[in-house]
């Protein structure tokens, strides 16, 4: 019998079959089943490996897609972690970021899967300590892959093993995220089964980690680039603000010589807007030959790398202009050039002056030639002419040498240049005095800047600052305004200078002068003065031309010094701009005014100074980012809406009174001003507030005081009018009666004497009563009269009072008393009651006809004593009833009845002191009823009770 091999390679060979014996058949079947099982196992393993491969490839594909689409670092890391868990089938994935702190911390940047706070509990570090020997710490520290195939048995996992096994982590691998050979983080993968990571998957995950590291670095680079671009734009904006405020032409071109920016002076001169020129070249703006010359200069600056100054001719609308252009490179933080900047100053006037000098030289040469020909033609005068020509030629040459020396000298220091011109001119012309005077006060005066004296070869400092005014010699200033030299061989007789004789020429001994105006841009700026003493001097044409040329040289020096001063001012303005920013920040922070900055779009606070924070009573972090509605600052939101609407419509507001509420709940009045400003190209509101609450209160108090003073003044006037009238009448009567008694005493009958004495007595009482009323009102208003109640018998008091009133009024009108049920004794102030009832009864009798009844009714209503006095007199007109209790006011229908208008005022004050009420009802021509209600409770008010206080 042959043996059958169970080798899978021979599984397709049929085993031998022996008829009649069963054992070989069973062995063959068993071998066949074993072979089939082995094939199934291999196929299942291959399928699992293929599925794992497909899952890994799908994971890598989706991760790469996330890398392509990512715009933000955290979003990218979170997406990769999620894909590795959801698609790659991992238990948990997290990304640790290296921190450069003292503890070398590993911060969790992103995580996905089942972590239950695991990354935060790791306390991982990338230092070479126990907590830094885990997979992530080791991968970051060494920059190599850290693999743990079995967490259960791995010794380095001891610090984290319990937490890992609790979350069913069996194996892990940490892949370093590197940039330029240095790890800045790690990608940690955790699987549920041990030995889940083989060489193939680790290689694929390593590629993923490298791609992820590249993506993170790319995103960070992009963010840094965006920040750099924003910073560059902000720098360009600030640069634009600086260059827009200089009178020089400023421009910036990129290295391809395309315009990046220009200032306002460039726009004004070229009649173009900056947005129209941005991106263009000089060939788009100027003729080809001009653009080619400018470009050659620009390229020379780029190639040399150092600043260079050029003279460039540029055609403008008003004609060709010459500019001195200082060009230099702008460099970035790395020192690399990125643009060419130019600052150009217009020197057209200087070029024209130089041209005039050349023309003058040519003219001088022409004159010399013409005179030489004339001398040749005249043989008799040949020697004298030759000698004269030689001297003039020497003089002209001397003048030319002086002019050439001045033309090539540095003229940036104007004062120094002036001194040099004056000294060399005095020597060249042998003139006694050479000076320069500047035009001032809109051409109405000149002031001496420098004076050179020939005989001492020195400068006369005391003369500096001397002035000549238009009023001294108008014809001189008019001639100077014509911009022509003033040539006066005899200065005392010349029409233009004769007016200077007494105040200037004679005191200095000046006999001849040659004054030439110095012009800048066609306007007279000063005058160069050559002055000689006796004898009178004739100024030759050569000397006049020479002095005129010197005037042009002074003009050039003045322009060049102005240009140098402008450049210095530009540098100083840049420094002041930086200082201004610092001062603004300090002023904003330390200003005692409330200053806030809010976004215009949503009116939310973005900044507030210390004064506003103190006034509001909140911390700054609770103010910034919120609006005034959330902070409940405006008591009336309509006022807030109107303030914002007016600001948006007008662009600025000045001194608007606003009522605002602080956090303490108090309402304040603030004077607010606001302006719309741009911050980072976004409109904001700058609001400045001044708390004027105390000032408003003081104003209101002042207005009340003024009203009181006005009222007192009016009362004083009425008082003087009433009192003078009321005193004048009785005084006149007293005076008349006294004169009658004095003159006719012996002749008067006893009855007549008695009548005169009674008249004196009656009018004396009238005056005393008036003074008593005034003094009483003063006591009431001054608070000197107090409420002092005491127990008194009411009936006895009233009956005695009626007798006194009837006697005082000579029983003019009968008084009918009606006392209903009233207590026999009441607590009251007898003085106050006497004043109340006496004035009311006297008024009722005074304004009633003789014999008419006056009713006096007294009764009780609850706890009050009700007193009514009724008459049938003339009544009170309706127009006067609202002024009843005003001092010195009387009704228009009182006629000649005596009175001061103080009675009802005194009654009202006494009723108020007594804690009662008064009511007046009257009909014109029918009578008046006055009702007084006084408390009669046994409870007595304190002696210090003031007017208007009522019992309770």
ZIFENDA-V961826 format. One record per backbone hydrogen bond with DSSP energy under -0.5 kcal/mol. CO is the residue of the C=O (numbers start at 1). NH is the residue of the N-H. E is the energy in kcal/mol with one decimal. If there is no record, write none. Layout:
CO,NH,E
CO,NH,E
This chain:
7,10,-2.0
8,11,-1.3
10,13,-1.6
12,14,-0.5
17,19,-0.5
18,21,-1.4
22,26,-1.7
23,27,-2.0
24,28,-1.7
25,29,-2.1
26,30,-2.4
27,31,-2.2
28,32,-2.0
29,33,-2.2
30,34,-2.3
31,35,-2.0
32,36,-1.9
33,37,-2.6
34,38,-2.3
35,39,-1.9
36,40,-2.1
37,41,-2.5
38,42,-2.2
39,43,-2.4
40,44,-2.7
41,45,-2.6
42,46,-2.4
43,47,-2.5
44,48,-2.8
45,49,-2.8
46,50,-2.5
47,51,-2.9
48,52,-3.0
49,53,-2.5
50,54,-2.9
51,55,-3.0
52,56,-2.6
53,57,-2.9
54,58,-2.9
55,59,-2.6
56,60,-2.8
57,61,-2.5
58,62,-2.5
59,63,-2.4
60,64,-2.4
61,65,-2.1
62,66,-2.3
63,67,-2.1
64,68,-2.0
65,69,-2.2
66,70,-1.5
72,76,-2.2
73,77,-2.5
74,78,-2.6
75,79,-2.1
76,80,-2.4
77,81,-2.2
78,82,-2.3
79,83,-2.4
80,84,-2.3
81,85,-1.5
82,86,-3.2
83,87,-2.6
83,88,-1.7
84,90,-1.6
85,89,-0.8
91,114,-2.2
92,190,-2.3
93,112,-2.5
94,188,-2.9
95,109,-2.9
95,110,-1.1
96,186,-2.2
97,107,-2.7
99,101,-1.0
101,104,-1.0
104,126,-2.4
105,99,-2.5
105,107,-0.6
107,97,-3.5
107,109,-0.6
110,95,-2.8
112,93,-2.2
113,115,-1.1
115,118,-1.7
117,121,-1.5
118,122,-0.8
119,122,-0.7
124,106,-2.0
127,129,-2.0
129,132,-1.4
130,133,-1.6
131,125,-1.4
134,138,-2.6
135,139,-2.4
136,140,-2.3
137,141,-2.5
138,142,-2.7
139,143,-1.9
145,147,-0.5
146,174,-2.9
148,172,-2.7
149,195,-2.7
150,153,-0.8
150,154,-1.5
154,157,-1.2
155,158,-1.6
157,160,-1.0
157,161,-1.4
158,161,-0.6
160,164,-2.4
161,165,-3.0
162,166,-2.1
163,167,-1.0
164,167,-0.5
164,169,-2.4
165,168,-1.7
168,170,-0.6
170,151,-3.2
171,191,-2.6
172,148,-3.2
173,189,-2.9
174,146,-2.5
175,187,-3.0
176,178,-0.7
177,184,-2.9
177,185,-1.0
179,182,-1.1
182,179,-2.5
184,98,-2.3
185,177,-3.1
186,96,-2.4
186,188,-0.6
187,175,-2.8
188,94,-1.9
189,173,-1.9
190,91,-1.8
190,92,-1.5
191,170,-3.1
191,171,-1.4
193,196,-0.6
196,198,-0.6
198,202,-2.5
199,203,-1.9
200,204,-2.1
201,205,-3.1
202,206,-2.5
203,207,-1.9
204,208,-2.0
205,209,-2.8
206,210,-2.6
207,211,-2.6
208,212,-2.8
209,213,-2.7
210,214,-2.4
211,215,-2.5
212,216,-2.6
213,217,-2.5
214,218,-2.5
215,219,-2.5
216,220,-2.7
217,221,-2.7
218,222,-2.5
219,223,-2.5
220,224,-2.6
221,225,-2.5
222,226,-2.6
223,227,-2.6
224,228,-2.5
225,229,-2.6
226,230,-2.5
227,231,-2.6
228,232,-2.6
229,233,-2.6
230,234,-2.4
231,235,-2.6
232,236,-2.6
233,237,-2.3
234,238,-2.3
235,239,-2.8
236,240,-2.6
237,241,-2.1
238,242,-2.0
239,243,-2.8
240,244,-1.9
242,245,-1.4
243,246,-1.2
248,250,-0.6
249,344,-3.5
250,263,-1.8
251,342,-2.6
252,260,-3.6
252,261,-1.4
253,340,-3.4
254,257,-2.4
258,254,-2.6
259,279,-3.0
261,252,-2.4
263,267,-1.8
264,268,-2.8
265,269,-2.2
266,270,-2.4
267,271,-1.2
267,272,-1.3
269,317,-0.5
273,276,-1.0
273,277,-1.0
274,278,-1.7
277,280,-2.1
280,259,-3.1
281,284,-1.1
282,285,-0.9
282,286,-3.2
287,291,-2.9
288,292,-2.5
289,293,-1.8
290,294,-2.3
291,295,-2.7
292,296,-2.1
293,297,-1.7
294,298,-2.3
295,299,-2.7
296,300,-1.8
297,301,-1.7
298,302,-2.1
299,303,-2.8
300,304,-2.4
301,305,-2.6
308,327,-2.9
310,312,-0.5
310,325,-2.9
312,314,-0.5
312,323,-2.6
314,321,-2.6
316,319,-1.5
319,316,-1.7
321,314,-3.1
322,347,-2.8
322,348,-0.6
323,312,-2.7
323,325,-0.7
324,326,-0.6
324,345,-2.0
325,310,-2.7
325,327,-0.7
326,343,-2.0
327,308,-2.4
328,341,-3.2
330,338,-2.8
330,339,-1.3
332,335,-2.0
336,332,-2.7
338,255,-0.6
339,330,-3.0
340,253,-3.1
341,328,-2.4
342,251,-2.0
343,326,-2.5
344,249,-2.6
345,324,-2.6
347,351,-2.5
348,352,-2.7
349,353,-2.4
350,354,-2.5
351,355,-2.3
352,356,-2.4
353,357,-2.4
354,358,-2.4
355,359,-2.6
356,360,-2.9
357,361,-2.7
358,362,-2.6
359,363,-2.7
360,364,-2.9
361,365,-2.7
362,366,-2.5
363,367,-2.6
364,368,-2.5
365,369,-2.4
366,370,-2.8
367,371,-2.6
368,372,-2.2
369,373,-2.2
370,374,-1.9
371,375,-2.0
372,376,-2.1
373,377,-1.9
374,378,-0.8
377,379,-0.8
379,382,-1.2
381,385,-2.9
382,386,-3.0
383,387,-2.8
384,388,-2.8
385,389,-3.2
386,390,-2.7
387,391,-2.5
388,392,-2.7
389,393,-3.0
390,394,-2.8
391,395,-2.7
392,396,-3.5
393,397,-3.3
394,398,-2.8
395,399,-3.1
396,400,-3.3
397,401,-3.1
398,402,-2.5
399,403,-2.9
400,404,-3.2
401,405,-2.6
402,406,-2.3
403,407,-2.7
404,408,-1.9
406,409,-0.9
412,414,-1.0
413,417,-2.3
414,418,-2.8
415,419,-2.0
416,420,-2.0
417,421,-2.7
418,422,-2.7
419,423,-2.3
420,424,-2.6
421,425,-2.2
422,426,-2.0
423,427,-1.9
424,428,-2.6
425,429,-2.5
426,430,-1.1
426,431,-1.2
432,454,-2.9
433,531,-2.9
434,452,-3.3
435,529,-3.1
436,449,-3.2
436,450,-1.3
437,527,-2.7
438,447,-2.3
440,444,-1.0
440,445,-1.4
441,444,-1.0
444,470,-2.6
445,440,-3.3
446,468,-2.2
447,438,-2.6
448,465,-2.4
450,436,-2.1
451,460,-2.3
452,434,-2.0
452,454,-0.5
453,457,-1.0
453,458,-1.3
458,453,-2.8
459,461,-1.1
460,463,-0.7
461,464,-1.8
463,466,-2.2
466,448,-2.6
468,446,-2.4
469,472,-1.3
469,473,-1.0
473,476,-0.7
473,477,-1.4
474,478,-2.2
475,479,-2.2
476,480,-2.3
477,481,-1.9
478,482,-0.5
479,482,-1.0
479,484,-0.7
480,483,-1.8
485,487,-0.8
486,488,-0.6
486,515,-2.3
487,489,-0.5
488,513,-2.4
489,491,-0.5
489,537,-0.6
490,493,-1.3
490,494,-1.4
494,497,-0.8
494,498,-2.1
497,500,-1.9
498,501,-1.6
500,504,-2.0
500,505,-2.4
501,506,-2.8
504,508,-1.1
505,509,-0.9
505,510,-2.2
506,509,-0.9
509,534,-0.5
511,491,-3.1
512,532,-2.8
513,488,-2.6
514,516,-0.5
514,530,-2.0
515,486,-3.7
516,528,-2.8
517,519,-0.6
518,525,-3.6
518,526,-1.4
520,523,-1.6
523,520,-3.0
525,439,-2.4
526,518,-2.9
527,437,-2.5
527,529,-0.6
528,516,-2.4
529,435,-2.4
530,514,-3.1
531,433,-2.6
532,511,-2.5
532,512,-1.9
537,539,-0.6
538,540,-0.6
540,544,-2.3
541,545,-2.9
542,546,-2.8
543,547,-2.8
544,548,-2.4
545,549,-2.5
546,550,-2.3
547,551,-2.1
548,552,-1.9
549,553,-2.2
550,554,-2.5
551,555,-2.1
552,556,-2.3
553,557,-2.7
554,558,-2.6
555,559,-2.4
556,560,-2.9
557,561,-2.6
558,562,-2.1
559,563,-2.5
560,564,-2.6
561,565,-2.8
562,566,-2.6
563,567,-2.5
564,568,-2.4
565,569,-3.0
566,570,-2.4
567,571,-2.2
568,572,-2.9
569,573,-3.0
570,574,-2.0
571,575,-2.1
572,576,-3.0
573,577,-2.4
574,578,-1.9
575,579,-2.5
576,580,-3.3
577,581,-2.2
578,582,-1.9
579,583,-3.2
580,584,-3.1
581,585,-2.2
582,586,-2.5
583,587,-3.7
584,588,-3.2
585,589,-2.0
586,590,-2.8
587,591,-1.7
589,610,-0.9
593,595,-0.6
594,689,-3.3
595,609,-2.5
596,687,-2.6
597,606,-3.2
597,607,-1.6
598,685,-3.7
599,603,-1.6
603,628,-0.6
604,599,-2.3
605,625,-3.2
607,597,-2.6
609,613,-2.0
610,614,-2.6
611,615,-2.3
612,616,-2.9
613,617,-2.4
613,618,-0.9
616,663,-2.6
619,622,-1.0
620,623,-1.5
620,624,-2.6
623,626,-1.9
626,605,-2.7
627,631,-1.7
628,633,-2.3
629,632,-0.8
633,635,-0.6
633,661,-3.7
635,637,-0.6
636,639,-0.7
636,640,-1.2
637,641,-2.5
638,642,-2.3
639,643,-2.3
640,644,-2.4
641,645,-2.4
642,646,-2.8
643,647,-2.1
644,648,-2.6
645,649,-2.0
646,650,-2.8
647,651,-2.7
651,676,-1.9
653,674,-1.9
655,657,-0.5
656,672,-3.1
658,660,-0.6
658,670,-3.3
659,635,-0.6
660,668,-3.5
662,665,-1.9
666,662,-2.0
668,660,-2.5
668,670,-0.6
669,692,-2.5
670,658,-3.0
670,672,-0.8
671,690,-1.6
672,656,-3.4
673,688,-3.1
674,653,-2.8
675,677,-0.6
675,686,-3.1
677,684,-3.6
679,682,-0.9
682,679,-2.5
683,600,-1.9
684,677,-2.4
684,686,-0.5
685,598,-2.2
685,687,-0.7
686,675,-1.8
687,596,-2.4
688,673,-2.7
689,594,-2.5
690,671,-3.0
690,692,-0.7
692,696,-3.1
693,697,-2.6
694,698,-2.5
695,699,-2.7
696,700,-3.0
697,701,-2.6
698,702,-2.6
699,703,-2.9
700,704,-2.7
701,705,-2.5
702,706,-3.1
703,707,-2.8
704,708,-2.6
705,709,-3.1
706,710,-3.0
707,711,-2.8
708,712,-3.0
709,713,-2.9
710,714,-2.8
711,715,-2.9
712,716,-3.0
713,717,-2.6
714,718,-2.9
715,719,-3.2
716,720,-2.8
717,721,-2.5
718,722,-3.2
719,723,-3.1
720,724,-2.4
721,725,-2.0
722,726,-3.5
723,727,-2.9
724,728,-2.6
725,729,-2.1
726,730,-1.0
727,731,-2.3
728,732,-2.3
729,733,-2.2
730,734,-3.0
731,735,-3.0
732,736,-2.7
733,737,-2.8
734,738,-2.6
735,739,-2.2
736,740,-2.3
737,741,-2.5
738,742,-2.3
739,743,-2.9
740,744,-2.9
741,745,-0.8
744,748,-1.3
749,753,-2.5
750,754,-2.3
751,755,-2.1
752,756,-2.2
753,757,-2.4
754,758,-2.7
755,759,-2.3
756,760,-2.2
757,761,-2.7
758,762,-3.1
759,763,-2.4
760,764,-2.0
761,765,-2.3
762,766,-2.1
763,767,-2.2
764,768,-2.5
765,769,-2.9
766,770,-2.0
767,771,-2.4
768,772,-2.4
769,773,-2.3
770,774,-2.3
771,775,-2.8
772,776,-2.6
773,777,-2.6
774,778,-2.2
775,779,-2.2
776,780,-2.4
777,781,-2.9
778,782,-2.1
779,784,-2.0
779,785,-1.1
780,783,-1.0
784,786,-0.6
786,788,-0.7
790,828,-2.2
792,794,-0.7
792,826,-2.2
793,797,-1.9
794,798,-2.6
795,799,-2.7
796,800,-2.2
797,801,-2.1
798,802,-2.4
799,803,-1.8
800,804,-1.8
801,805,-2.4
802,806,-2.6
803,807,-2.2
804,808,-2.5
805,809,-2.2
806,811,-3.2
807,810,-1.2
809,812,-0.9
812,851,-2.1
814,816,-0.5
814,854,-2.6
815,817,-0.7
816,856,-3.3
818,820,-0.7
818,858,-2.9
820,822,-0.8
824,794,-1.5
826,792,-2.2
826,828,-0.7
828,790,-2.4
828,830,-0.8
829,833,-2.3
830,834,-2.4
831,835,-2.2
832,836,-2.5
833,837,-2.7
834,838,-2.5
835,839,-1.8
836,840,-2.0
837,841,-2.8
838,842,-2.4
839,843,-2.4
840,844,-2.3
841,845,-2.2
842,846,-2.9
843,847,-2.4
845,848,-1.3
847,874,-2.2
849,852,-1.9
853,855,-0.5
854,816,-2.9
855,870,-2.5
856,818,-2.8
857,868,-3.0
858,820,-2.5
859,866,-3.0
861,864,-1.4
863,936,-2.6
864,861,-2.5
864,866,-0.6
865,867,-0.5
865,934,-2.7
866,859,-2.7
867,932,-3.2
868,857,-3.0
869,930,-2.2
870,855,-2.1
874,925,-3.1
877,880,-1.0
877,881,-0.7
878,881,-0.8
878,882,-0.5
880,883,-1.2
881,884,-1.2
883,886,-1.8
886,889,-1.5
888,890,-0.5
891,894,-1.2
894,897,-1.7
901,888,-0.8
901,889,-0.7
902,906,-2.4
903,907,-2.3
904,908,-2.7
905,909,-2.2
906,910,-2.4
907,911,-2.8
908,912,-2.4
909,913,-2.3
910,914,-2.0
911,916,-2.9
912,915,-1.3
912,948,-0.7
917,933,-2.9
919,931,-3.0
921,929,-3.3
923,926,-2.3
923,927,-1.4
927,923,-2.2
928,871,-2.2
929,921,-2.9
929,931,-0.5
930,869,-2.2
931,919,-2.4
932,867,-2.9
932,934,-0.5
933,917,-2.2
934,865,-4.2
942,945,-1.8
945,787,-0.7
946,949,-1.7
